[in-house]
């Protein structure tokens, strides 16, 4: 069905076209009542509301209330009405034969839309065949006697008394019969032409409705094809991973059995009454094997279902498989167009010819009546009896001219009758074909919906399979997780030890401060304070003579530290990260943290020497109360546990750096050595790594030598390396931690609890292995989004960092 809209100031008229018959229904509604529900209720007499299917287009979709009420849609429906108007024909004045407008070749470029009505009942498998199309009038009954009285103004007595008058009356009656027969045939021709024209128009509507159904089916088919492509890619990706995991599962279990647990973990397990020596012992093997078998069955079932779904998609056909149907639809449309042309050329020509013949008969009858009346009047008024006799000559001539008109009209009537029957039969066949084609489209649509439902079910099954495979993925990732577990333990233990050491150092530092404060208060009270008047002690400052409060905070104990197994620290080889990490853009801060590790293990390293020099500097700055009694200056003694707190804080930072490197894709340094040993029994890579370790040690030694050299070159300036605070004029040691923009290295200040001090490399030439310089300017910044110029060092958003500009005292060529 198609629809058109005509709008008045009060109502909107929507034309709905029935797909199965081509009949149009005009529905007039107020703009506020223009809804799908109201349209359905008006069409209920033709098709029950529950069986109605409405399609509006192109593109052909089920209409909605807001769509129908759109002015754009209403205008496009009006344009569709105009295109379907049979009175619109294109005529070429240069051609004698008029060119009729094609009723089906209108493209979508015009923007016209139509509203079609389909019936679910006619789409069912058991739907009866449509009734045959009967056009009328089929048979025409011609009158055998002229109706009514004669228009001649003669009495019956006069006609009866004069034979000539009777003959004249017979002529008039004969022409009246011709006229009545001609009028019947002319009217029949006009009605048959109108019936043929309307029937062809309805067939064109049916063809357009079939286009709409096919277009809607194509939209669903294309959507299903997209769904198939997307789901197939997802399914194959997931199932490929699942298949690989299921095939490798036994070998994964075997590999876990070859990975020993750390001795500390083994001891803990034995203390709990469990015997666990390898990673495999932590896995419920039998349960996981049973689960793997169940997942294997589910995997095979999924593959079988996907194969069935793929076959179902294939059965939906393709564009090529629908070519024959499309060709047949095109031939049917061409046949309709040929019928339309034939109706316009033949039926209309006969209709017009019959009208001209009727006009001729009407004229002849009038002329006969006039001739007879003139002759009778002349006889009666002037006594010319021969006038009646003379009238027979023209009457015979008119009779001879008109005697073939009615037979010719009857012959043409038979032609238009046959054409009408042909058009009716064509519509009957079109309705039968329409029923078959719409049934095919309906079945195809149902198949698409079933396949899409199968996709939904299979997608849910795939999602459940992915959830089930997570248990096996845990087993597959256990070796990697165990490595990260050990790294996490080391980091947490380093954190606990750092917190404990710093807390102890802080408490010792506070105790020293309180002792110095007590001495200072005593010195004041025994000196100037003894001259103060009582109001100073009683009114102004009541606590002036009291000792400082005893600071004894109750910090919660780190219970977690007692629960963490001591799995030790990495070997010396593990402290050296493969040089390729730095080349890949990952921070090589291990060159710094490795040396902090050497502080804990090697007493004679350069790092320990620098720490000792720093301690000596502090000793030189300490002044006792007795030595400064004249100036009343008190500088507190250093806390005893400060060095231990610094070392453990550095170890914690080292653990964090290691964990971050591994999470970014870098492996533990020892892993590179083990891989090299597995590939080459000659251990060439191990030798290279050891050389790199020696190079790092050499760099540290060079830094120490540079420090000593700087002391000699600038004896007047403070040449001690600052590591716990950084101010302008301090000397800092900067070590490389990675590559920044432009290929230059990024340098981080060697520090203790003063992180994120980076060296400005604007005045640094090349890529030295270290830089020793005096701070001349420092800029405090806040890290922005990662990857932007506001965060060049990859810090967390919001982290404060400092960029230091230095006067280079010493550097080593990179």
C-alpha positions in Angstrom: 0.0 0.0 0.0 1.1 3.5 -0.5 -0.1 6.6 1.1 -0.5 10.2 0.3 -1.4 13.2 2.3 -3.6 16.2 1.6 -3.7 18.9 4.3 -6.5 21.4 4.8 -6.7 24.0 7.6 -8.6 21.5 9.7 -7.7 18.0 8.6 -4.9 15.9 7.1 -5.8 13.3 4.5 -3.6 10.2 4.4 -3.9 7.8 1.5 -3.0 4.2 2.4 -2.6 1.6 -0.4 -3.4 -2.1 0.1 -0.5 -4.3 -1.0 -2.5 -7.3 -1.9 -5.2 -5.5 -4.0 -3.8 -2.1 -4.9 -6.9 -0.4 -3.5 -6.4 3.0 -1.9 -8.0 4.1 1.3 -8.2 7.8 2.1 -8.3 8.7 5.8 -8.9 12.2 7.0 -7.8 13.1 10.5 -7.1 16.2 12.6 -3.4 16.9 12.9 -3.5 16.1 16.6 -5.1 12.7 15.9 -2.6 11.7 13.2 -1.3 8.6 15.0 -0.6 5.0 13.9 -3.3 3.7 16.2 -5.9 5.9 14.7 -4.9 4.9 11.2 -5.1 1.3 12.1 -8.6 1.7 13.5 -9.8 3.4 10.3 -8.3 0.5 8.3 -9.8 -2.2 10.5 -12.8 -2.7 8.1 -10.3 -3.8 5.4 -7.7 -5.6 7.5 -8.1 -6.4 11.2 -5.9 -4.1 13.3 -4.0 -7.1 14.8 -3.1 -8.3 11.3 -2.0 -5.0 9.9 1.6 -4.3 8.8 2.4 -0.7 7.8 5.5 0.3 5.8 6.4 3.9 5.1 9.1 4.8 2.6 11.5 4.8 1.0 13.4 3.7 3.0 10.6 1.4 4.1 10.2 1.2 7.8 7.3 0.7 10.3 6.0 4.3 10.8 5.9 6.0 14.2 3.6 8.8 15.5 6.3 11.4 15.3 7.2 10.3 11.8 3.6 10.7 10.5 3.3 14.1 12.1 6.4 15.4 10.5 5.7 18.1 7.9 8.5 16.7 5.7 6.8 13.3 5.6 3.4 14.8 4.8 4.9 16.8 2.0 6.6 13.7 0.6 3.3 11.8 0.7 1.6 14.6 -1.2 4.4 14.3 -3.8 3.6 10.6 -4.1 0.0 11.4 -4.7 0.9 13.7 -7.5 3.1 11.1 -9.1 0.3 8.6 -9.0 -2.3 11.0 -10.5 -3.3 9.5 -13.9 -4.2 12.9 -15.3 -0.5 13.9 -15.4 0.9 12.9 -18.8 3.8 14.1 -20.7 2.9 15.1 -24.3 5.3 16.1 -27.0 3.7 18.7 -29.2 6.0 17.7 -32.0 4.7 14.2 -32.1 1.3 13.2 -33.4 1.1 10.3 -30.9 0.9 11.4 -27.2 3.6 10.0 -24.9 2.0 8.5 -21.8 3.7 8.9 -18.4 5.3 5.8 -17.1 3.6 4.6 -13.9 6.4 2.6 -12.4 9.8 4.0 -13.5 9.7 6.9 -11.0 13.0 6.9 -9.1 13.6 7.8 -5.5 15.3 11.1 -6.5 12.0 12.9 -6.3 11.7 12.2 -2.6 8.1 10.9 -2.8 6.9 8.5 -0.2 4.0 6.1 0.1 2.3 4.2 2.9 1.6 0.5 2.3 -0.7 -1.8 4.2 0.1 -5.5 4.4 -2.1 -8.2 5.9 -0.6 -11.0 8.1 -3.4 -13.2 7.1 -2.5 -13.1 3.5 1.1 -13.9 4.4 0.2 -17.1 6.2 0.9 -20.5 4.6 -2.8 -21.4 4.6 -4.1 -18.2 3.2 -6.7 -18.7 0.4 -6.0 -17.6 -3.1 -7.2 -14.1 -3.8 -10.6 -13.9 -5.7 -10.5 -13.4 -9.4 -10.7 -9.8 -10.6 -13.9 -9.0 -12.5 -14.3 -5.7 -14.3 -17.5 -4.3 -15.6 -19.6 -3.9 -17.5 -18.8 -7.2 -19.0 -22.0 -7.6 -21.2 -24.0 -4.8 -22.8 -27.7 -5.1 -23.7 -28.7 -3.0 -26.6 -32.3 -1.7 -26.8 -34.4 -3.3 -29.6 -37.1 -0.7 -29.5 -36.7 3.1 -29.3 -37.7 4.2 -25.8 -40.3 6.9 -25.1 -42.6 8.7 -27.5 -41.6 10.3 -30.8 -40.6 13.9 -30.7 -42.6 14.5 -33.9 -45.5 16.9 -33.3 -48.1 14.7 -35.1 -51.2 13.1 -33.7 -51.7 9.4 -33.9 -54.8 9.9 -36.0 -52.9 12.0 -38.5 -50.0 9.4 -38.7 -52.4 6.6 -39.0 -54.5 8.3 -41.7 -51.5 9.1 -43.9 -49.1 6.4 -45.0 -46.4 8.9 -45.8 -46.6 10.3 -42.3 -46.2 6.8 -41.0 -43.1 6.2 -43.1 -41.6 9.5 -41.8 -42.3 8.4 -38.2 -40.7 5.1 -38.9 -37.5 6.9 -40.0 -37.5 8.9 -36.8 -38.0 5.8 -34.6 -35.2 4.0 -36.5 -32.7 6.8 -35.9 -33.9 7.1 -32.3 -33.0 3.4 -31.9 -29.6 3.9 -33.4 -29.1 6.8 -31.0 -30.1 4.8 -27.9 -27.9 1.9 -29.0 -25.0 4.2 -29.6 -25.4 5.9 -26.3 -25.3 2.5 -24.5 -22.2 1.5 -26.4 -20.5 4.8 -25.8 -21.3 4.7 -22.1 -20.0 1.2 -21.9 -16.8 2.2 -23.6 -16.2 5.0 -21.2 -16.9 2.7 -18.1 -14.7 0.0 -19.5 -11.8 2.4 -20.1 -12.1 3.8 -16.6 -12.2 0.2 -15.2 -9.1 -0.8 -17.2 -7.3 2.4 -16.2 -8.1 1.9 -12.5 -7.2 -1.8 -12.6 -3.8 -1.1 -14.2 -3.2 1.6 -11.6 -3.9 -0.9 -8.8 -1.5 -3.3 -10.4 1.1 -0.6 -10.3 0.4 -0.1 -6.6 0.9 -3.8 -6.0 4.2 -3.7 -7.8 5.3 -0.7 -5.7 4.2 -2.6 -2.6 6.3 -5.6 -3.6 9.2 -3.2 -4.0 8.6 -2.0 -0.5 8.5 -5.5 0.9 11.7 -6.5 -0.9 13.5 -3.3 0.2 12.5 -3.9 3.8 13.7 -7.5 3.5 17.0 -6.3 2.0 17.5 -4.0 5.0 17.0 -6.9 7.4 19.3 -9.2 5.3 22.1 -6.6 5.2 21.7 -6.1 9.0 22.0 -9.9 9.4 25.0 -10.0 7.2 26.7 -7.3 9.3 25.8 -9.2 12.5 27.3 -12.3 11.0 30.6 -10.7 10.1 31.0 -9.0 13.5 30.0 -12.1 15.5 32.1 -14.4 13.3 35.2 -12.3 14.0 34.5 -12.2 17.7 33.7 -15.9 17.9 36.8 -17.0 15.9 39.0 -14.8 18.1 37.7 -16.1 21.3 37.5 -19.8 20.3 41.0 -19.7 18.8 42.3 -18.6 22.2 40.2 -21.2 24.0 41.3 -24.0 21.6 45.0 -23.1 22.1 44.6 -23.0 25.9 42.8 -26.3 26.0 45.4 -28.0 23.8 48.3 -26.6 26.0 46.6 -27.3 29.3 48.4 -30.6 30.1 51.8 -29.1 29.1 51.0 -26.0 31.3 50.4 -28.3 34.2 53.7 -30.1 33.5 55.5 -26.8 33.3 54.0 -25.8 36.7 55.4 -29.0 38.2 58.9 -27.9 37.1 58.7 -24.5 38.9 59.8 -24.9 42.6 58.3 -22.9 45.3 60.6 -20.7 47.4 62.0 -22.5 50.4 60.3 -20.0 52.7 56.9 -20.9 51.2 57.6 -24.6 51.4 58.4 -24.1 55.1 55.2 -22.2 55.7 53.2 -24.9 54.0 54.8 -27.6 56.1 54.0 -25.6 59.2 50.4 -25.7 58.1 50.4 -29.4 57.6 50.6 -29.2 53.9 53.4 -30.4 51.5 53.9 -28.0 48.7 57.1 -27.9 46.8 56.2 -26.8 43.3 53.6 -24.4 41.8 51.6 -27.5 40.6 51.1 -28.4 44.3 49.0 -25.2 44.7 46.6 -26.2 42.0 43.7 -28.6 42.5 44.8 -30.6 39.6 42.0 -33.2 39.3 39.3 -30.6 39.6 41.0 -28.4 37.0 41.4 -31.4 34.7 37.7 -32.2 35.1 36.9 -28.5 34.5 39.1 -28.5 31.4 37.3 -31.6 30.0 34.0 -29.9 30.6 35.2 -26.8 28.9 36.5 -28.9 26.0 33.0 -30.4 25.5 31.4 -26.9 25.7 34.0 -25.7 23.2 33.2 -28.5 20.8 29.5 -27.8 21.2 30.0 -24.2 20.5 31.9 -25.0 17.3 29.0 -27.3 16.2 26.4 -24.6 17.0 28.5 -22.0 15.1 28.7 -24.4 12.1 24.9 -24.8 12.2 24.5 -21.0 12.5 26.9 -20.5 9.5 24.8 -22.9 7.5 21.6 -21.1 8.5 23.2 -17.8 7.3 24.1 -19.4 4.1 20.5 -20.6 3.6 19.4 -17.0 3.8 20.8 -16.6 0.3 22.7 -13.8 -1.2 22.3 -10.9 -3.6 23.2 -13.3 -6.5 20.7 -15.9 -5.3 17.9 -13.3 -5.5 18.7 -12.2 -9.0 16.1 -14.5 -10.6 13.3 -13.2 -8.3 14.4 -9.6 -9.1 14.3 -10.4 -12.8 10.8 -11.8 -12.6 9.7 -8.8 -10.6 11.1 -6.5 -13.3 9.3 -8.5 -16.0 6.0 -8.2 -14.1 6.5 -4.5 -13.9 7.2 -4.3 -17.6 4.0 -6.2 -18.3 2.1 -3.7 -16.2 3.6 -0.9 -18.1 2.7 -2.5 -21.4 -0.9 -2.9 -20.2 -1.0 0.7 -19.2 0.3 1.8 -22.6 -2.2 -0.5 -24.3 -5.1 0.9 -22.3 -4.0 4.4 -23.1 -3.6 3.7 -26.8 -6.4 1.2 -27.5 -9.1 1.7 -24.8 -8.9 5.4 -24.8 -8.9 5.6 -28.6 -12.0 3.4 -28.7 -13.7 5.4 -25.9 -13.0 8.7 -27.9 -14.2 7.1 -31.1 -17.4 5.8 -29.6 -18.0 9.3 -28.2 -17.6 10.8 -31.7 -19.9 8.2 -33.2 -22.5 8.9 -30.5 -22.2 12.6 -31.4 -22.8 11.7 -35.1 -25.9 9.7 -34.2 -27.2 12.5 -32.1 -26.7 14.9 -34.9 -28.3 12.6 -37.5 -31.3 12.1 -35.2 -31.8 15.8 -34.8 -31.4 16.3 -38.6 -34.0 13.6 -39.3 -36.5 15.2 -36.8 -35.9 18.6 -38.4 -36.4 17.3 -41.9 -39.6 15.5 -41.1 -41.1 18.4 -39.2 -40.2 20.8 -42.0 -42.0 18.6 -44.5 -45.1 18.1 -42.4 -45.4 21.8 -41.5 -45.0 22.8 -45.2 -47.8 20.4 -46.1 -50.1 21.6 -43.4 -49.5 25.3 -43.7 -48.9 25.8 -47.5 -50.6 22.7 -48.9 -47.4 21.4 -50.5 -48.1 17.7 -50.4 -45.0 17.0 -52.5 -42.7 18.3 -49.7 -43.4 15.1 -47.7 -42.5 13.1 -50.7 -39.3 15.1 -51.2 -38.3 14.5 -47.5 -37.7 10.8 -48.1 -34.6 11.5 -50.3 -32.4 13.2 -47.6 -33.8 10.7 -45.0 -32.6 7.8 -47.1 -29.2 9.5 -47.6 -28.8 10.0 -43.8 -29.9 6.4 -43.2 -27.4 5.1 -45.6 -24.6 7.2 -43.9 -25.6 6.0 -40.4 -26.4 2.4 -40.9 -22.8 1.2 -40.3 -22.2 3.3 -37.2 -23.8 1.0 -34.6 -22.2 -2.1 -36.1 -18.9 -0.4 -36.0 -19.5 0.6 -32.4 -20.4 -3.0 -31.5 -17.2 -4.2 -33.2 -15.1 -1.8 -31.1 -17.1 -2.7 -28.0 -15.9 -6.3 -28.5 -12.3 -5.1 -28.7 -12.5 -3.0 -25.5 -14.3 -5.8 -23.8 -11.5 -8.2 -24.7 -9.0 -5.7 -23.5 -10.9 -5.3 -20.2 -10.9 -9.0 -19.7 -7.2 -9.1 -20.4 -6.5 -6.4 -17.8 -8.7 -8.2 -15.3 -6.9 -11.5 -15.9 -3.6 -9.8 -15.6 -4.6 -8.4 -12.1 -5.8 -11.9 -11.1 -2.4 -13.3 -12.0 -0.6 -10.4 -10.3 -2.5 -10.9 -7.1 -1.6 -14.6 -7.1 2.0 -13.8 -7.8 1.9 -11.1 -5.1 0.7 -13.7 -2.6 3.5 -16.0 -3.5 6.2 -13.4 -3.4 5.0 -11.8 -0.2 4.9 -15.3 1.3 8.5 -15.8 0.2 9.6 -12.5 1.7 7.7 -13.2 4.9 9.4 -16.6 5.2 12.8 -15.1 4.5 12.1 -12.4 7.2 11.2 -15.1 9.7 14.3 -17.0 8.8 16.4 -13.9 9.4 14.8 -13.4 12.8 15.4 -17.0 13.8 19.0 -16.7 12.8 19.4 -13.5 14.7 17.9 -15.1 17.8 20.3 -18.0 17.3 23.1 -15.5 17.2 21.9 -14.0 20.5 21.8 -17.4 22.1 25.2 -18.4 20.8 26.6 -15.1 22.0 25.3 -15.7 25.5 26.8 -19.2 25.3 30.1 -17.8 24.2 30.1 -15.3 27.0 29.4 -18.1 29.5 32.3 -20.2 27.9 34.6 -17.2 28.4 33.6 -17.0 32.1 34.3 -20.8 32.4 37.7 -20.5 30.7 38.8 -17.9 33.2 39.5 -20.7 35.7 41.8 -22.3 33.2 43.4 -19.0 32.3 44.3 -18.6 36.0 46.3 -21.8 35.8 47.9 -20.7 32.5 49.0 -17.4 34.1 50.0 -18.9 37.4 53.8 -18.9 36.5 53.7 -15.2 35.6 51.6 -14.4 38.6 54.0 -16.3 40.9 56.9 -14.2 39.6 54.9 -11.0 40.3 53.9 -12.5 43.6 57.5 -12.7 44.7 58.2 -9.2 43.5 55.2 -8.0 45.4 56.4 -9.7 48.6 59.8 -8.1 48.3 58.2 -4.7 47.8 55.9 -5.0 50.7 58.7 -6.2 53.0 60.8 -3.3 51.8 57.9 -1.0 52.6 57.4 -2.4 56.1 61.1 -2.2 56.9 61.4 1.4 55.5 58.3 2.5 57.5 59.7 0.9 60.7 63.2 2.3 60.2 61.9 5.8 59.5 59.6 5.7 62.4 62.4 4.6 64.7 64.7 7.3 63.3 62.0 9.9 63.8 61.4 8.9 67.4 65.1 9.0 68.1 65.3 12.4 66.4 62.4 13.7 68.5 64.1 12.4 71.6 67.3 14.3 70.8 65.3 17.4 70.1 63.6 17.2 73.4 66.9 16.7 75.3 68.3 19.8 73.6 65.1 21.7 74.4 65.4 20.8 78.0 69.0 22.1 78.1 68.0 25.3 76.3 65.1 25.9 78.8 67.4 25.3 81.7 70.0 27.7 80.3 67.3 30.4 79.9 65.8 29.9 83.3 69.3 30.0 85.0 70.3 33.0 83.0 68.0 35.8 81.8 64.9 34.1 83.1 65.9 34.4 86.7 65.5 38.2 86.4 61.8 38.1 85.3 59.1 39.2 87.6 56.4 36.8 88.8 53.7 38.1 86.4 55.7 36.7 83.5 55.4 33.2 85.1 52.0 33.5 86.5 50.0 35.7 84.0 51.8 36.0 80.7 53.3 32.5 80.2 52.2 30.1 82.9 54.2 27.3 81.2 57.4 29.2 81.1 59.1 27.2 83.8 57.8 23.8 82.8 59.8 21.2 80.8 58.7 20.4 77.2 56.0 17.7 76.9 57.1 14.1 76.5 56.3 13.0 72.9 55.3 9.4 73.0 53.0 8.7 70.0 51.4 5.2 69.9 52.0 4.2 66.2 50.2 1.0 65.2 52.4 -2.0 64.7 52.9 -3.3 61.2 51.3 -6.7 61.8 51.3 -7.4 58.1 55.1 -7.5 58.1 55.0 -10.5 60.4 52.7 -12.4 58.0 54.9 -11.8 54.9 57.3 -14.6 54.1 61.0 -13.7 53.9 61.9 -14.8 50.4 65.1 -12.8 50.5 66.4 -10.3 47.9 67.5 -10.8 44.3 71.0 -11.9 43.5 73.6 -9.4 42.3 73.0 -10.5 38.8 69.3 -9.5 39.2 70.2 -5.9 40.0 71.4 -5.3 36.4 68.6 -4.7 33.9 69.3 -5.5 30.3 70.5 -2.5 28.4 67.7 -2.9 25.9 65.2 -1.7 28.4 66.7 1.7 28.3 66.6 1.6 24.5 63.0 0.8 24.6 62.0 3.9 26.5 61.6 2.1 29.9 63.3 3.9 32.7 66.7 2.4 33.5 66.7 3.7 37.1 68.1 0.3 38.2 71.5 1.9 37.6 70.6 4.0 40.6 68.8 1.5 42.7 71.3 -1.2 42.0 74.0 0.9 43.6 71.7 1.5 46.6 71.6 -2.3 46.9 75.3 -2.4 46.9 75.3 -0.2 50.0 73.6 -3.0 51.9 76.0 -5.7 50.7 79.4 -4.3 49.8 81.1 -2.1 52.4 83.8 -0.8 50.1 81.6 0.5 47.2 81.6 4.1 46.0 78.0 4.6 47.2 79.0 3.7 50.8 81.9 6.1 50.5 79.6 8.9 49.5 77.3 8.1 52.4 80.3 8.2 54.8 81.4 11.6 53.4 77.9 12.9 54.0 78.0 11.6 57.6 81.3 13.4 58.1 79.8 16.6 56.9 77.1 16.4 59.5 79.6 15.7 62.2 81.5 18.9 61.2 78.3 20.9 61.5 77.3 19.7 64.9 78.1 22.1 67.7 77.5 21.1 71.4 75.9 23.4 74.0 79.2 23.7 75.9 81.1 24.8 72.8 78.5 27.5 72.0 77.6 28.6 75.5 78.6 32.1 74.6 76.1 32.2 71.7 73.3 30.1 73.2 73.1 28.1 70.0 71.9 24.5 70.1 72.0 22.2 67.1 70.6 18.8 67.8 72.7 15.6 67.4 71.9 13.3 64.5 69.6 10.4 65.1 71.3 7.1 65.5 69.1 5.2 63.1 69.1 7.7 60.2 71.5 5.8 58.1 69.5 2.6 58.4 66.3 4.4 57.6 67.9 5.9 54.4 69.2 2.5 53.3 65.8 0.8 53.8 64.0 3.7 52.1 66.3 3.3 49.1 65.7 -0.4 49.1 61.9 0.2 49.0 62.3 2.6 46.1 64.4 0.0 44.4 61.6 -2.6 44.8 59.0 -0.2 43.4 61.2 0.6 40.4 61.7 -3.1 39.7 58.0 -3.9 40.0 57.1 -1.0 37.6 59.6 -2.2 35.1 58.2 -5.7 35.1 54.7 -4.4 34.7 55.8 -2.3 31.8 57.0 -5.4 30.0 60.6 -5.7 31.3 61.6 -9.0 32.8 63.6 -9.5 35.9 67.3 -9.1 35.0 68.1 -12.6 36.1 65.5 -13.9 33.5 67.7 -12.5 30.7 70.7 -14.3 32.1 68.7 -17.6 32.3 67.4 -17.2 28.8 70.9 -16.6 27.5 72.2 -19.6 29.3 69.4 -21.8 27.9 70.2 -20.6 24.3 73.9 -20.7 24.5 75.9 -23.0 26.7 78.9 -20.7 26.2 77.0 -18.1 28.1 78.0 -15.3 25.8 75.1 -13.1 26.9 75.9 -13.7 30.5 79.4 -12.5 29.9 78.0 -9.3 28.2 75.7 -8.8 31.2 78.6 -9.1 33.6 80.6 -6.6 31.5 77.7 -4.3 31.8 77.7 -4.8 35.6 81.4 -3.9 35.7 80.6 -0.8 33.6 78.0 0.3 36.1 80.5 -0.2 38.9 83.0 1.9 36.9 80.4 4.6 36.5 79.9 4.7 40.2 83.7 4.8 40.8 83.9 7.6 38.2 81.3 9.6 40.1 83.3 9.2 43.3 86.5 10.3 41.6 84.6 13.3 40.2 83.5 14.1 43.7 87.1 14.0 45.0 88.3 16.0 42.1 85.6 18.7 42.6 86.7 19.0 46.3 90.2 19.7 45.2 89.3 22.2 42.5 86.8 24.2 44.7 88.1 23.9 48.3 86.3 27.1 49.4 82.9 26.1 48.3 80.8 23.4 50.0 81.4 20.4 47.7 79.5 17.8 49.6 76.8 16.1 47.6 73.3 16.9 48.8 70.9 14.0 48.9 68.4 14.8 51.6 67.6 18.4 50.4 68.2 20.5 47.3 68.6 24.2 47.4 70.3 26.7 45.1 74.1 26.4 45.7 73.9 22.7 46.7 75.8 20.1 44.7 73.8 17.2 43.2 74.8 14.0 41.6 72.5 13.1 38.7 72.3 9.6 37.2 70.6 8.5 33.9 67.1 6.9 34.2 66.0 6.5 30.6 65.5 8.3 27.4 63.4 11.5 27.0 62.3 13.4 24.0 64.9 14.1 21.3 66.8 11.0 22.2 68.5 12.6 25.2 68.8 10.8 28.5 66.7 11.7 31.5 68.7 12.3 34.7 67.4 11.9 38.3 69.1 13.3 41.3 70.6 10.8 43.8 68.5 11.5 46.9 67.2 10.3 50.2 63.4 11.0 50.6 63.6 13.8 48.1 62.2 12.2 44.9 61.4 13.7 41.5 64.4 16.0 41.2 65.2 16.0 37.4 68.1 17.6 35.7 67.5 20.2 32.9 69.5 18.9 30.0 69.4 22.1 28.0 73.1 22.9 28.9 74.2 19.3 28.9 76.2 18.1 25.9 75.9 14.5 24.8 74.7 11.7 27.0 77.1 11.5 29.9 76.9 8.5 32.3 76.5 10.9 35.2 76.5 14.7 35.9 77.8 16.4 39.0 76.7 20.0 39.2 76.0 22.9 41.5 72.3 24.0 41.5 71.8 27.5 40.1 68.0 27.4 39.5 65.2 25.0 40.3 61.5 25.1 39.1 58.7 23.4 40.9 56.0 21.9 38.6 53.0 19.6 38.8 52.6 16.6 36.4 49.8 16.9 33.9 48.3 14.3 31.7 50.6 11.4 30.8 52.1 11.7 27.4 51.9 15.5 27.2 54.6 18.2 27.6 53.2 18.9 31.1 54.4 15.4 32.2 57.7 14.6 30.4 58.8 12.0 32.9 55.7 9.8 33.0 54.6 10.6 36.5 51.2 10.2 38.1 48.9 13.1 37.4 49.2 15.7 40.1 52.6 14.6 41.3 55.0 17.5 42.2 58.4 17.4 40.5 61.4 19.8 40.2 63.6 20.6 37.2 67.1 21.7 38.3 69.5 23.7 36.3 73.1 23.2 37.3 76.6 24.4 36.7 78.4 21.3 35.6 81.3 20.4 37.8 82.0 17.0 36.4 80.5 14.6 33.9 81.4 11.4 32.2 81.2 10.9 28.5 78.2 8.6 27.5 
